[in-house]
């Protein structure tokens, strides 16, 4: 299973790699801003099964990229992954096409639970 | 006295106390778990280490507050929303929509190990979603637990930002929880709306003690509790559940638990990956 991680923080990419390192069936693809993510998704070779998308990023933010990502891969779950935690933010993300929402900070079991809800893949 | 002797005596003392009070058995297989909980207890009570805690207990006995905390820690409160999804699929699809399809009386549900509330709130979420979709059922959930602390937390319907994210999809969180400022954290907490909590009552109850009159139930959830009990205790608790289930009612145990050798009053049913027990009708 391929998970496309879109976040401008290298630390978050490292954290996710550490949390998912033991699962050989999971491969992470990395992107560091919304524009790069939209370009990747619109290319012919994009094959990720789900997307973890940060909100605040340079060039194109996650919330701006969300409708475009959703348009290109409507069947792939997109989980917003952000420290923004107001109910208004969560509502906005879900309205714009996010399947689920994961608030930072999160633990490994929360991440695995969100992956299970999104893809059915039970890693716990 | 050597450290290993100290450790062995201490574990013997605490495991005997826990078994006497709660029936939960700590043996070689989960000794490390007891050790870890004793370390937590020592830290919580401001002892430098478990040896200092043990020295105090030998000198002055275990004080009531420390005993209550110990029993609280000894019971496993690990939980999440919709833990073992297949059980909740059974509850919705088979139990509510088929077994209770024509039932117009109040459906009585008992969560016998409520912990911090994720199980009963998950059931209430299913009922609320069904209600919004047009299947309106009259129901109540009795939430009981041996621990006063976790039960108090459950009765408030309050969950931390970490707790609310375990197993609960954000769309459901938005619909059925309000965000509130947390007293103990810089992150917000989430409170269940009355649409969920209005159907619940909370009662402290030790499954091994005599039970008050709590009526009969259509379904009892007692997951991952009896696994820690002796065979005799298991038989005794299950026999009492049997008396409290309505004819054809269901008993739901944990995924690794079974009634094999404990009771012949039930028929095992498999619903997808969920294995549940249906009380046999009169012969």
Interface residues (C-beta under 8 A of the other chain):
Chain A: X85 X86 X87 X90 X91 X94 X98 X100 X101 X102 X103 X106 X107 X109 X110 X113 X114 X117
Chain B: X80 X161 X162 X165 X166 X167 X169 X170 X171 X173 X174 X178 X179 X187 X188
